[in-house]
Amino acid sequence: MSGERMGRLNGRAVPVSALVLPATERAARLGLGVFETALVTGGRAPLLSRHAARMDAGLRTLGLAPSRNIAERVHEGEAAIALAAIGEGVLRMIAAASPTEETEGFFAAWAEPRAGAAARQEMTAITLAGGRRPGSPLAGVKALSYAEYDRAWQRARNRGCDEALLVDESGRLLEGARSNLFLVRGGALETPALDSGILPGVVRGVVLEIARGLGWTVRETEIPGDALRSASEAMLTNALIGVASLVRVDGRPVGSGGAGPKAAQLRAEWTAALSRSHG
């Protein structure tokens, strides 16, 4: 086992190769569980408690009683980062149903170096029909049943874009397959409301706090499909990219077609917030 990467499984340190959800369990076959992806920087996951809280909420939405509290999840995540001994990378956590499906019976956490180059500050997207309808059992849950989002992202990548921007049956903009969406229109920062069925992104929440702290006008609202045409800027957020400018959608430029001042300010404030979390 010497040199093998280690992670945490139900409170124990085990080789990463042992972090296996048995295929014989319905949790694996049906995706009865949740997952989280957190940024590791400076040897820590600055927003780990928020990720742990979202995991807890997601399990409850799925009807699964959590078997550990948020503080215990934070501890396990920190222990996984320590086992990996990395300064910059990604922490991944999975929680899934027990064989009885009444509670959480599987919790795994592991950390790994981040693959590829640093996050891009400018991104492109295509629009695709998708997203989860309000009232759906999986609306707002980062569930293991994630194939529809991954498939949309792969379609965007196959067309040379960074992200798929999902649109509902009424043409309203929702979220990216792997990100949340923000627009700047009329000087205000707008983002789809949570009751549209979007994922309550961890970075989305931080960005809203930053913007309100700066005194900006912030609207969580419906975003019509043609809003990109009147937007001076657009941004995508997630745990690994932080805040990135969305500069082209379906081949058309958004605003000036480049990063704008609001995005630059949010990105700077975001970076500062991460730095403060280490203090």
Backbone as JSON, one array per atom type, in Angstrom:
{
  "sequence": "MSGERMGRLNGRAVPVSALVLPATERAARLGLGVFETALVTGGRAPLLSRHAARMDAGLRTLGLAPSRNIAERVHEGEAAIALAAIGEGVLRMIAAASPTEETEGFFAAWAEPRAGAAARQEMTAITLAGGRRPGSPLAGVKALSYAEYDRAWQRARNRGCDEALLVDESGRLLEGARSNLFLVRGGALETPALDSGILPGVVRGVVLEIARGLGWTVRETEIPGDALRSASEAMLTNALIGVASLVRVDGRPVGSGGAGPKAAQLRAEWTAALSRSHG",
  "N": [[0.82, -1.2, 0.0], [2.17, 1.1, 0.14], [2.72, 4.44, -0.76], [0.27, 4.67, -2.0], [-2.58, 6.66, -2.71], [-4.6, 8.16, -0.18], [-7.82, 8.29, 1.41], [-10.92, 9.15, 3.06], [-13.33, 7.05, 4.51], [-16.4, 6.64, 5.77], [-15.46, 7.63, 8.24], [-12.97, 6.45, 8.52], [-9.51, 6.12, 7.61], [-8.62, 5.14, 4.45], [-7.31, 3.44, 1.49], [-7.66, 5.29, -1.56], [-8.63, 3.74, -3.61], [-10.38, 2.09, -2.32], [-12.66, 3.5, -1.88], [-15.49, 2.82, -2.54], [-18.75, 2.51, -3.69], [-20.91, -0.08, -3.35], [-22.03, -1.84, -6.22], [-24.24, -3.41, -5.99], [-26.01, -2.13, -4.38], [-28.93, -0.09, -4.2], [-28.49, 2.58, -4.0], [-26.28, 3.11, -5.56], [-27.15, 2.27, -8.1], [-29.35, 3.9, -8.6], [-28.58, 6.42, -8.0], [-28.92, 7.54, -5.43], [-28.05, 9.82, -3.57], [-25.69, 12.46, -2.72], [-23.22, 14.84, -3.87], [-20.15, 16.74, -3.53], [-17.9, 19.26, -4.63], [-15.07, 20.88, -3.77], [-12.95, 23.72, -3.61], [-9.51, 23.53, -2.94], [-7.09, 25.41, -1.42], [-4.0, 26.77, -0.43], [-3.68, 24.62, 1.26], [-6.12, 24.23, 2.48], [-9.74, 23.98, 2.49], [-11.51, 26.6, 1.89], [-14.29, 27.13, 1.86], [-15.51, 24.98, 2.98], [-17.36, 24.44, 5.07], [-19.72, 25.48, 4.05], [-20.14, 23.86, 1.82], [-20.49, 21.43, 3.16], [-22.84, 21.96, 4.55], [-24.64, 22.27, 2.42], [-24.6, 19.69, 1.42], [-25.78, 18.31, 3.55], [-28.37, 19.46, 3.49], [-29.19, 18.61, 0.96], [-29.32, 15.8, 1.27], [-31.45, 15.62, 3.07], [-33.52, 16.65, 1.49], [-33.73, 14.59, -0.34], [-34.91, 12.75, 1.25], [-33.36, 11.32, 3.0], [-32.05, 10.6, 6.12], [-29.44, 12.36, 7.52], [-26.4, 10.85, 8.67], [-24.33, 12.01, 9.97], [-23.22, 15.1, 11.36], [-22.88, 18.58, 10.26], [-20.45, 19.65, 11.21], [-18.98, 17.31, 11.58], [-18.68, 16.46, 8.95], [-17.11, 18.52, 7.95], [-14.81, 18.06, 9.46], [-14.05, 15.52, 8.44], [-13.56, 16.2, 5.77], [-11.39, 17.96, 6.08], [-9.57, 16.17, 7.17], [-9.2, 14.48, 5.0], [-7.91, 16.18, 3.2], [-5.54, 16.6, 4.61], [-4.51, 14.0, 4.54], [-3.97, 13.78, 1.83], [-2.03, 15.66, 1.55], [-1.75, 18.11, 0.06], [-1.37, 21.38, -1.33], [-2.71, 22.97, -3.21], [-5.65, 22.2, -4.89], [-8.37, 19.89, -5.21], [-11.15, 19.01, -3.27], [-13.2, 16.26, -2.85], [-16.4, 15.0, -2.06], [-18.73, 12.47, -1.19], [-21.96, 11.39, -0.36], [-24.18, 8.81, 0.33], [-27.17, 6.73, 0.2], [-28.06, 4.39, 2.78], [-28.29, 0.75, 2.88], [-30.94, 0.35, 3.67], [-32.12, 2.63, 2.83], [-33.16, 4.66, 4.36], [-31.57, 6.34, 5.63], [-28.39, 8.06, 5.57], [-25.72, 6.09, 4.57], [-23.2, 5.9, 3.55], [-20.24, 7.62, 3.34], [-17.78, 9.38, 1.79], [-14.6, 10.93, 1.38], [-12.1, 12.63, -0.37], [-9.02, 14.08, -1.48], [-7.33, 15.71, -4.17], [-4.72, 16.71, -6.47], [-5.29, 19.56, -8.56], [-6.37, 19.09, -11.83], [-5.07, 20.15, -15.0], [-4.82, 23.55, -16.33], [-4.82, 26.77, -14.63], [-7.96, 28.25, -13.64], [-9.96, 29.67, -16.21], [-10.44, 33.13, -17.02], [-12.17, 34.13, -18.85], [-14.98, 32.87, -20.56], [-16.88, 30.76, -22.8], [-20.12, 29.81, -24.12], [-22.85, 27.6, -25.04], [-26.4, 27.6, -25.59], [-28.76, 25.35, -24.25], [-31.65, 23.28, -24.04], [-32.85, 22.38, -20.88], [-32.24, 21.58, -17.41], [-33.72, 21.42, -14.1], [-37.1, 21.18, -13.2], [-39.02, 23.44, -11.15], [-40.13, 22.12, -8.05], [-39.5, 19.55, -8.7], [-38.22, 16.44, -7.42], [-35.46, 16.5, -7.35], [-34.72, 19.09, -7.72], [-32.58, 21.77, -7.13], [-30.75, 20.18, -5.8], [-27.56, 18.78, -5.43], [-27.24, 16.17, -6.74], [-26.28, 12.67, -7.01], [-27.42, 11.68, -9.27], [-26.68, 12.93, -11.98], [-26.34, 12.92, -14.63], [-27.66, 14.23, -16.78], [-26.77, 16.85, -16.67], [-24.03, 16.54, -17.0], [-23.98, 15.47, -19.55], [-24.95, 17.63, -21.05], [-22.86, 19.43, -20.65], [-20.8, 18.05, -21.93], [-21.72, 18.15, -24.56], [-21.47, 20.86, -25.06], [-18.69, 21.14, -24.87], [-17.92, 19.56, -27.01], [-18.62, 21.21, -29.05], [-16.77, 23.14, -28.94], [-16.97, 24.94, -26.82], [-16.95, 26.27, -23.44], [-18.97, 25.84, -21.59], [-22.38, 24.77, -20.99], [-25.32, 26.54, -21.23], [-28.24, 26.38, -19.58], [-31.68, 26.31, -20.5], [-35.1, 26.81, -19.76], [-38.42, 25.41, -20.5], [-39.89, 27.61, -21.15], [-38.1, 29.3, -22.21], [-36.52, 30.71, -20.46], [-33.46, 31.69, -18.92], [-31.42, 29.61, -16.92], [-29.13, 28.18, -15.5], [-25.65, 27.21, -15.66], [-24.37, 24.06, -16.86], [-22.41, 23.31, -15.14], [-22.24, 25.45, -13.45], [-23.28, 28.61, -11.95], [-25.26, 31.38, -13.1], [-24.78, 34.85, -13.74], [-25.9, 38.13, -14.59], [-25.26, 41.47, -15.74], [-27.36, 44.06, -15.89], [-28.66, 47.15, -16.77], [-27.1, 48.28, -14.81], [-27.56, 46.73, -12.56], [-26.98, 43.7, -10.72], [-27.98, 40.59, -11.72], [-29.46, 37.38, -11.15], [-30.73, 34.08, -11.7], [-33.54, 33.14, -9.71], [-33.71, 30.98, -6.81], [-36.05, 29.52, -6.7], [-36.51, 28.75, -9.27], [-35.54, 26.29, -9.67], [-32.81, 25.93, -9.84], [-29.42, 25.02, -8.91], [-28.33, 25.78, -5.63], [-25.67, 27.36, -5.67], [-22.52, 27.31, -4.0], [-20.51, 29.27, -4.39], [-22.09, 31.09, -5.73], [-23.71, 32.01, -3.62], [-21.76, 33.32, -2.05], [-20.93, 35.33, -3.82], [-23.27, 36.84, -4.06], [-23.4, 37.84, -1.45], [-21.06, 39.39, -1.43], [-21.63, 41.29, -3.44], [-23.88, 42.61, -2.39], [-22.7, 43.63, -0.12], [-21.06, 45.5, -1.28], [-22.83, 47.39, -1.92], [-24.28, 47.16, -4.24], [-27.09, 47.01, -6.52], [-29.03, 44.19, -6.39], [-30.63, 41.49, -7.9], [-32.56, 38.64, -7.54], [-34.16, 36.77, -9.7], [-36.49, 36.08, -12.44], [-34.93, 35.31, -15.52], [-35.16, 36.3, -18.69], [-34.82, 34.69, -21.92], [-33.77, 36.4, -23.87], [-32.24, 38.16, -22.47], [-29.5, 38.26, -22.48], [-28.83, 39.81, -24.64], [-29.21, 42.42, -23.86], [-27.53, 42.67, -21.79], [-24.74, 44.1, -20.14], [-22.64, 42.76, -19.1], [-21.8, 39.32, -18.37], [-21.54, 36.57, -16.14], [-20.09, 33.51, -14.92], [-20.16, 31.24, -12.2], [-18.51, 28.96, -10.05], [-17.21, 26.47, -7.74], [-14.6, 25.9, -8.53], [-13.85, 27.57, -10.67], [-14.33, 30.01, -9.59], [-15.09, 33.24, -10.16], [-15.92, 33.89, -13.39], [-15.82, 35.6, -16.51], [-18.47, 35.52, -18.81], [-18.23, 35.57, -22.09], [-19.06, 35.04, -24.69], [-21.97, 33.69, -26.2], [-23.57, 31.15, -27.86], [-22.08, 31.86, -30.06], [-22.34, 34.61, -30.23], [-21.28, 37.82, -29.07], [-21.28, 38.82, -25.62], [-22.2, 41.79, -24.19], [-19.38, 43.79, -24.38], [-17.95, 41.73, -25.37], [-15.82, 40.91, -23.94], [-14.07, 40.64, -20.76], [-15.67, 42.46, -18.15], [-15.96, 45.46, -16.03], [-17.47, 44.97, -13.64], [-17.24, 42.21, -13.32], [-14.49, 42.03, -12.97], [-14.17, 43.38, -10.55], [-15.7, 41.77, -8.82], [-14.25, 39.41, -9.03], [-11.81, 40.16, -7.89], [-12.65, 40.73, -5.27], [-13.59, 38.25, -4.53], [-11.23, 36.72, -4.57], [-9.88, 38.02, -2.52], [-11.57, 37.36, -0.41], [-11.15, 34.62, -0.18], [-8.47, 34.66, 0.59], [-8.66, 35.94, 3.07], [-9.93, 33.98, 4.49], [-7.95, 32.3, 5.29], [-6.76, 33.52, 7.32]],
  "CA": [[0.0, 0.0, 0.0], [3.06, 2.25, 0.22], [2.61, 5.38, -1.86], [-1.1, 4.76, -2.53], [-3.34, 7.8, -2.2], [-5.52, 7.8, 0.89], [-9.0, 9.12, 1.61], [-11.7, 8.82, 4.25], [-14.56, 6.31, 4.24], [-17.18, 6.45, 7.0], [-14.67, 7.95, 9.42], [-11.69, 5.73, 8.56], [-8.55, 6.36, 6.53], [-8.49, 3.96, 3.58], [-6.83, 3.8, 0.15], [-8.69, 5.86, -2.43], [-9.2, 2.64, -4.4], [-11.41, 1.43, -1.51], [-13.83, 4.38, -1.76], [-16.36, 2.2, -3.54], [-20.14, 2.26, -3.35], [-21.2, -1.36, -4.01], [-22.99, -1.8, -7.32], [-25.43, -4.16, -5.61], [-26.91, -1.28, -3.6], [-29.76, 0.78, -5.03], [-27.92, 3.92, -3.97], [-25.39, 3.21, -6.72], [-27.89, 2.09, -9.34], [-30.34, 4.96, -8.8], [-28.01, 7.72, -7.68], [-29.54, 8.06, -4.21], [-27.03, 10.47, -2.76], [-25.25, 13.8, -3.13], [-21.77, 14.99, -3.94], [-19.64, 18.09, -3.44], [-16.56, 19.53, -5.14], [-14.64, 22.1, -3.1], [-11.62, 24.2, -3.92], [-8.47, 23.49, -1.92], [-6.04, 26.4, -1.68], [-3.24, 26.96, 0.8], [-3.83, 23.46, 2.13], [-7.42, 24.23, 3.13], [-10.93, 24.22, 1.67], [-12.06, 27.76, 2.61], [-15.75, 27.15, 1.93], [-15.91, 23.6, 3.29], [-18.56, 24.38, 5.9], [-20.88, 25.73, 3.18], [-20.34, 22.64, 1.05], [-21.02, 20.42, 4.07], [-24.23, 22.32, 4.83], [-25.45, 21.95, 1.24], [-24.7, 18.24, 1.38], [-26.77, 17.95, 4.56], [-29.69, 19.86, 2.99], [-29.53, 17.75, -0.16], [-29.74, 14.5, 1.79], [-32.79, 15.75, 3.65], [-34.47, 16.79, 0.38], [-33.9, 13.25, -0.91], [-35.59, 11.9, 2.22], [-32.37, 10.51, 3.72], [-31.61, 11.21, 7.36], [-27.98, 12.39, 7.6], [-25.85, 10.13, 9.8], [-23.29, 12.83, 10.6], [-23.59, 16.52, 11.29], [-22.05, 19.4, 9.38], [-19.11, 19.73, 11.78], [-18.29, 16.05, 11.31], [-18.32, 16.45, 7.54], [-15.97, 19.42, 7.82], [-13.65, 17.34, 10.01], [-13.66, 14.48, 7.5], [-12.96, 16.86, 4.62], [-10.06, 18.45, 6.47], [-8.7, 15.0, 7.33], [-8.88, 13.99, 3.66], [-6.9, 17.1, 2.64], [-4.29, 16.31, 5.3], [-4.0, 12.73, 4.03], [-3.45, 14.01, 0.48], [-0.86, 16.53, 1.69], [-1.68, 19.01, -1.08], [-1.64, 22.78, -1.05], [-3.7, 23.45, -4.18], [-6.31, 21.06, -5.52], [-9.82, 19.7, -5.16], [-11.71, 18.06, -2.3], [-14.45, 15.66, -3.32], [-17.14, 14.27, -1.02], [-19.94, 11.78, -1.64], [-22.79, 10.77, 0.66], [-25.22, 8.02, -0.34], [-28.12, 6.04, 1.06], [-27.76, 3.09, 3.37], [-29.08, -0.3, 2.22], [-32.37, 0.49, 3.99], [-32.53, 3.85, 2.15], [-33.81, 5.6, 5.26], [-30.55, 7.22, 6.18], [-27.11, 8.05, 4.86], [-24.88, 4.99, 5.05], [-21.9, 5.92, 2.87], [-19.66, 8.95, 3.23], [-16.38, 9.31, 1.35], [-13.96, 12.22, 1.11], [-10.7, 12.52, -0.8], [-8.49, 15.28, -2.11], [-6.39, 15.43, -5.25], [-4.26, 17.92, -7.17], [-6.2, 20.02, -9.6], [-5.88, 18.78, -13.17], [-5.16, 21.21, -15.99], [-4.32, 24.88, -16.02], [-5.65, 27.59, -13.75], [-9.28, 28.58, -14.17], [-9.99, 30.76, -17.19], [-11.19, 34.3, -16.62], [-13.18, 34.37, -19.87], [-15.54, 31.6, -20.99], [-17.91, 30.77, -23.83], [-21.18, 28.84, -23.85], [-24.0, 27.44, -25.93], [-27.64, 27.39, -24.84], [-29.4, 24.06, -24.46], [-32.82, 23.03, -23.21], [-32.5, 21.5, -19.77], [-32.5, 22.07, -16.06], [-34.75, 20.72, -13.34], [-38.26, 22.02, -12.97], [-39.38, 23.69, -9.75], [-40.97, 21.07, -7.51], [-38.89, 18.24, -8.95], [-37.53, 15.93, -6.22], [-34.02, 16.77, -7.42], [-34.47, 20.52, -7.94], [-31.74, 22.39, -6.11], [-29.93, 19.18, -5.1], [-26.38, 18.33, -6.16], [-27.46, 14.73, -6.58], [-25.47, 11.76, -7.81], [-28.11, 11.58, -10.56], [-26.19, 14.18, -12.57], [-25.98, 12.63, -16.02], [-28.2, 15.21, -17.73], [-25.9, 18.02, -16.66], [-22.74, 16.17, -17.59], [-24.19, 15.31, -20.99], [-25.04, 18.98, -21.62], [-21.5, 19.99, -20.65], [-20.03, 17.38, -22.98], [-22.17, 18.69, -25.84], [-20.85, 22.18, -25.22], [-17.27, 20.92, -25.13], [-17.79, 19.03, -28.37], [-18.8, 22.34, -29.97], [-15.7, 24.09, -28.72], [-17.3, 25.92, -25.79], [-16.58, 25.9, -22.08], [-20.1, 25.56, -20.73], [-23.73, 24.74, -21.55], [-26.24, 27.39, -20.5], [-29.51, 25.67, -19.66], [-32.87, 27.14, -20.71], [-36.3, 26.01, -19.49], [-39.37, 25.28, -21.61], [-40.38, 28.95, -21.48], [-37.0, 30.08, -22.76], [-35.81, 31.46, -19.43], [-32.12, 31.23, -18.59], [-31.39, 29.01, -15.59], [-27.81, 27.99, -14.92], [-24.77, 26.41, -16.47], [-24.33, 22.65, -16.48], [-21.48, 23.21, -14.02], [-22.02, 26.79, -12.9], [-24.41, 29.53, -11.83], [-25.22, 32.49, -14.04], [-25.06, 36.23, -13.33], [-25.88, 39.14, -15.65], [-25.33, 42.87, -15.34], [-28.29, 44.78, -16.77], [-29.08, 48.42, -16.18], [-26.3, 48.54, -13.62], [-27.89, 45.8, -11.48], [-26.52, 42.32, -10.84], [-29.14, 39.7, -11.72], [-29.21, 35.94, -11.21], [-32.0, 33.36, -11.55], [-33.95, 32.84, -8.33], [-33.61, 29.57, -6.45], [-37.31, 28.81, -6.95], [-36.54, 28.29, -10.66], [-35.04, 24.91, -9.68], [-31.37, 25.89, -10.02], [-28.6, 24.61, -7.77], [-27.87, 26.9, -4.79], [-24.22, 27.28, -5.71], [-21.79, 27.86, -2.87], [-19.9, 30.52, -4.81], [-23.22, 31.99, -5.99], [-24.07, 32.64, -2.36], [-20.71, 34.25, -1.65], [-20.96, 36.47, -4.73], [-24.4, 37.68, -3.66], [-23.01, 38.54, -0.23], [-20.07, 40.4, -1.8], [-22.29, 42.35, -4.21], [-24.71, 43.41, -1.48], [-21.78, 44.36, 0.74], [-20.54, 46.63, -2.05], [-23.92, 48.34, -2.13], [-24.86, 47.02, -5.57], [-28.45, 46.53, -6.66], [-28.98, 42.76, -6.69], [-31.96, 40.92, -8.13], [-32.74, 37.21, -7.78], [-35.39, 36.95, -10.46], [-36.54, 35.36, -13.71], [-34.06, 35.89, -16.53], [-35.65, 35.88, -20.01], [-33.81, 34.19, -22.84], [-33.12, 37.46, -24.64], [-31.58, 39.09, -21.55], [-28.08, 38.38, -22.82], [-28.65, 40.87, -25.63], [-29.2, 43.73, -23.2], [-26.59, 42.62, -20.67], [-23.42, 44.68, -20.38], [-21.7, 41.72, -18.71], [-22.34, 38.08, -17.83], [-20.54, 35.82, -15.39], [-20.36, 32.16, -14.44], [-19.48, 30.98, -10.94], [-18.55, 27.68, -9.35], [-16.17, 26.35, -6.73], [-13.26, 25.8, -9.09], [-13.52, 28.74, -11.5], [-14.58, 31.25, -8.86], [-15.9, 34.15, -10.97], [-15.38, 34.0, -14.75], [-16.67, 36.36, -17.44], [-19.07, 34.81, -19.93], [-18.02, 36.6, -23.12], [-19.78, 34.69, -25.93], [-22.99, 32.66, -26.07], [-24.05, 30.77, -29.2], [-21.28, 32.56, -31.06], [-22.56, 36.05, -30.18], [-20.63, 38.43, -27.9], [-22.08, 39.39, -24.53], [-21.64, 43.11, -23.91], [-18.24, 44.15, -25.23], [-17.28, 40.52, -25.83], [-14.66, 40.69, -23.09], [-14.33, 40.81, -19.32], [-16.11, 43.8, -17.82], [-15.52, 45.99, -14.74], [-18.15, 44.33, -12.52], [-16.62, 40.91, -13.15], [-13.14, 42.24, -12.43], [-14.29, 43.73, -9.14], [-16.14, 40.59, -8.09], [-13.14, 38.46, -9.0], [-10.85, 40.65, -6.91], [-13.25, 40.56, -3.94], [-13.63, 36.81, -4.31], [-9.87, 36.31, -4.23], [-9.6, 38.56, -1.21], [-12.34, 36.59, 0.57], [-10.44, 33.35, 0.02], [-7.26, 34.96, 1.35], [-9.04, 36.23, 4.46], [-10.35, 32.74, 5.16], [-6.77, 31.64, 5.83], [-6.25, 34.28, 8.45]],
  "C": [[0.86, 1.26, 0.0], [2.92, 3.14, -1.01], [1.21, 5.51, -2.42], [-1.82, 5.95, -1.9], [-4.38, 7.33, -1.2], [-6.68, 8.8, 0.94], [-9.7, 8.68, 2.88], [-13.0, 8.14, 3.83], [-15.24, 6.03, 5.56], [-16.31, 6.59, 8.24], [-13.34, 7.24, 9.53], [-10.81, 6.15, 7.39], [-8.37, 5.08, 5.75], [-7.86, 4.39, 2.26], [-7.98, 4.33, -0.7], [-9.37, 4.77, -3.26], [-10.31, 1.91, -3.65], [-12.65, 2.28, -1.33], [-14.86, 3.97, -2.79], [-17.75, 2.02, -2.97], [-20.57, 0.99, -4.07], [-22.29, -1.25, -5.07], [-24.28, -2.53, -6.98], [-26.43, -3.31, -4.83], [-27.67, -0.32, -4.52], [-29.22, 2.2, -5.04], [-27.01, 4.14, -5.17], [-26.18, 3.15, -8.01], [-28.81, 3.26, -9.65], [-29.81, 6.35, -8.48], [-28.62, 8.36, -6.44], [-28.47, 8.63, -3.28], [-26.67, 11.82, -3.33], [-23.73, 13.83, -3.19], [-21.4, 16.47, -3.87], [-18.23, 18.14, -4.02], [-16.12, 20.87, -4.58], [-13.21, 22.45, -3.5], [-10.71, 24.05, -2.71], [-7.39, 24.49, -2.32], [-5.32, 26.69, -0.37], [-3.39, 25.83, 1.78], [-5.15, 23.37, 2.86], [-8.53, 24.36, 2.09], [-11.69, 25.36, 2.34], [-13.57, 27.73, 2.8], [-16.32, 25.78, 2.3], [-17.19, 23.54, 4.1], [-19.82, 24.63, 5.07], [-21.17, 24.5, 2.32], [-20.97, 21.55, 1.93], [-22.49, 20.69, 4.39], [-25.13, 22.0, 3.64], [-25.63, 20.45, 1.09], [-25.77, 17.75, 2.35], [-28.18, 18.26, 4.06], [-30.13, 18.97, 1.85], [-30.0, 16.37, 0.27], [-31.16, 14.56, 2.34], [-33.85, 15.91, 2.55], [-34.74, 15.45, -0.27], [-34.59, 12.29, 0.04], [-34.66, 11.0, 2.99], [-31.93, 11.25, 4.98], [-30.09, 11.2, 7.41], [-27.49, 11.63, 8.83], [-24.7, 10.83, 10.47], [-23.68, 14.29, 10.43], [-22.59, 17.3, 10.43], [-20.62, 19.49, 9.89], [-18.32, 18.46, 11.52], [-17.87, 15.96, 9.85], [-17.11, 17.37, 7.29], [-14.7, 18.73, 8.32], [-13.15, 16.29, 9.03], [-13.01, 15.08, 6.25], [-11.56, 17.35, 4.92], [-9.08, 17.28, 6.62], [-8.29, 14.44, 5.97], [-7.82, 14.87, 3.0], [-5.55, 16.82, 3.29], [-3.68, 15.01, 4.8], [-3.36, 12.91, 2.65], [-2.2, 14.87, 0.48], [-0.68, 17.43, 0.46], [-1.97, 20.43, -0.64], [-2.74, 23.33, -1.93], [-4.34, 22.23, -4.85], [-7.81, 21.08, -5.33], [-10.15, 18.69, -4.07], [-13.04, 17.57, -2.84], [-15.09, 14.87, -2.18], [-18.4, 13.67, -1.63], [-20.65, 11.21, -0.41], [-23.94, 10.05, -0.03], [-26.04, 7.24, 0.67], [-27.56, 4.75, 1.63], [-28.57, 2.03, 2.65], [-30.58, -0.2, 2.51], [-32.98, 1.72, 3.34], [-33.29, 4.82, 3.05], [-32.83, 6.63, 5.8], [-29.32, 7.18, 5.29], [-26.24, 6.94, 5.43], [-23.48, 4.99, 4.49], [-21.42, 7.35, 2.8], [-18.17, 8.82, 2.91], [-15.87, 10.71, 1.07], [-12.52, 11.96, 0.69], [-10.3, 13.8, -1.5], [-7.44, 14.89, -3.14], [-5.91, 16.72, -5.87], [-5.22, 18.29, -8.27], [-5.59, 19.76, -10.97], [-6.01, 20.0, -14.07], [-4.65, 22.54, -15.48], [-5.25, 25.6, -15.06], [-6.96, 27.96, -14.44], [-9.21, 29.77, -15.12], [-10.83, 31.92, -16.66], [-12.27, 34.67, -17.64], [-13.65, 33.03, -20.42], [-16.61, 31.82, -22.06], [-18.92, 29.67, -23.55], [-22.11, 28.7, -25.04], [-25.23, 27.28, -25.05], [-28.24, 26.05, -25.24], [-30.63, 23.97, -23.57], [-32.42, 22.08, -22.09], [-32.82, 22.14, -18.44], [-33.64, 21.3, -15.4], [-35.89, 21.66, -12.99], [-38.48, 22.27, -11.5], [-40.35, 22.61, -9.25], [-40.46, 19.68, -7.8], [-38.19, 17.76, -7.7], [-36.05, 16.25, -6.19], [-33.71, 18.25, -7.64], [-33.65, 21.09, -6.79], [-30.84, 21.44, -5.36], [-28.76, 18.79, -5.99], [-26.34, 16.8, -6.03], [-26.51, 13.91, -7.44], [-26.1, 11.5, -9.17], [-27.83, 12.87, -11.34], [-25.91, 14.04, -14.06], [-26.47, 13.68, -17.0], [-27.32, 16.45, -17.82], [-24.55, 17.71, -17.31], [-22.87, 16.02, -19.1], [-24.27, 16.67, -21.67], [-23.65, 19.61, -21.7], [-20.65, 19.36, -21.75], [-20.44, 17.88, -24.36], [-21.55, 20.05, -26.1], [-19.37, 22.03, -25.55], [-17.04, 20.41, -26.55], [-17.95, 20.12, -29.43], [-17.8, 23.46, -29.7], [-15.97, 25.15, -27.69], [-16.97, 25.37, -24.4], [-17.75, 25.41, -21.25], [-21.38, 25.48, -21.54], [-24.63, 25.57, -20.65], [-27.65, 26.83, -20.67], [-30.69, 26.63, -19.67], [-34.1, 26.29, -20.48], [-37.27, 26.06, -20.67], [-39.98, 26.62, -22.01], [-39.29, 29.85, -22.04], [-36.21, 30.87, -21.75], [-34.45, 30.83, -19.15], [-32.09, 30.74, -17.15], [-29.99, 29.02, -14.98], [-26.93, 27.28, -15.94], [-24.82, 24.97, -16.01], [-23.41, 22.43, -15.29], [-21.29, 24.54, -13.3], [-23.35, 27.51, -12.69], [-24.17, 30.74, -12.72], [-25.54, 33.82, -13.37], [-25.02, 37.12, -14.57], [-25.81, 40.52, -15.0], [-26.21, 43.57, -16.36], [-28.77, 46.04, -16.06], [-28.33, 48.75, -14.9], [-26.54, 47.6, -12.46], [-27.3, 44.42, -11.77], [-27.73, 41.4, -10.69], [-28.68, 38.24, -11.79], [-30.55, 35.22, -11.06], [-32.28, 33.03, -10.08], [-33.89, 31.34, -8.07], [-34.91, 28.82, -6.74], [-37.49, 28.43, -8.41], [-36.02, 26.86, -10.77], [-33.54, 24.79, -9.8], [-30.68, 25.4, -8.75], [-28.2, 25.84, -6.95], [-26.35, 26.86, -4.66], [-23.56, 27.94, -4.51], [-21.17, 29.21, -3.24], [-20.97, 31.54, -5.17], [-23.59, 32.74, -4.72], [-23.04, 33.65, -1.89], [-20.73, 35.5, -2.52], [-22.12, 37.4, -4.39], [-24.07, 38.47, -2.4], [-22.02, 39.67, -0.55], [-20.75, 41.59, -2.48], [-23.14, 43.23, -3.29], [-23.83, 44.21, -0.52], [-21.17, 45.56, 0.06], [-21.61, 47.68, -2.33], [-24.56, 48.25, -3.5], [-26.35, 46.68, -5.47], [-28.4, 45.09, -7.14], [-30.4, 42.25, -6.84], [-31.85, 39.42, -8.35], [-34.12, 37.09, -8.41], [-35.42, 36.01, -11.66], [-35.66, 36.09, -14.72], [-34.55, 35.42, -17.91], [-34.51, 35.5, -20.94], [-33.09, 35.27, -23.61], [-32.36, 38.46, -23.77], [-30.1, 39.27, -21.88], [-27.82, 39.51, -23.81], [-28.56, 42.25, -25.0], [-28.23, 43.77, -22.02], [-25.27, 43.29, -21.05], [-22.32, 43.71, -19.99], [-22.48, 40.46, -18.32], [-21.2, 37.33, -17.17], [-21.03, 34.43, -15.06], [-19.57, 31.95, -13.16], [-19.58, 29.51, -10.57], [-17.33, 27.56, -8.46], [-14.78, 26.4, -7.31], [-12.89, 26.99, -9.97], [-13.65, 30.04, -10.72], [-15.55, 32.1, -9.66], [-15.23, 34.3, -12.33], [-16.35, 34.8, -15.61], [-17.17, 35.44, -18.54], [-19.09, 35.79, -21.1], [-18.71, 36.31, -24.44], [-20.76, 33.57, -25.64], [-23.58, 32.39, -27.44], [-23.34, 31.57, -30.29], [-21.43, 34.07, -31.06], [-21.9, 36.64, -28.94], [-21.66, 38.89, -26.88], [-21.43, 40.72, -24.16], [-20.54, 43.44, -24.89], [-17.55, 42.93, -25.82], [-16.02, 40.21, -25.05], [-15.04, 40.86, -21.63], [-14.67, 42.26, -19.02], [-15.69, 44.21, -16.42], [-16.19, 45.32, -13.54], [-17.52, 42.96, -12.25], [-15.24, 41.04, -12.52], [-13.2, 42.55, -10.94], [-14.73, 42.53, -8.31], [-15.02, 39.57, -7.96], [-12.1, 38.86, -7.95], [-11.37, 40.45, -5.48], [-13.31, 39.09, -3.56], [-12.25, 36.29, -3.87], [-9.49, 36.8, -2.84], [-10.33, 37.78, -0.12], [-11.68, 35.26, 0.86], [-9.19, 33.56, 0.86], [-7.58, 35.21, 2.82], [-9.41, 34.96, 5.21], [-9.17, 31.99, 5.74], [-6.24, 32.34, 7.07], [-6.88, 33.91, 9.75]]
}
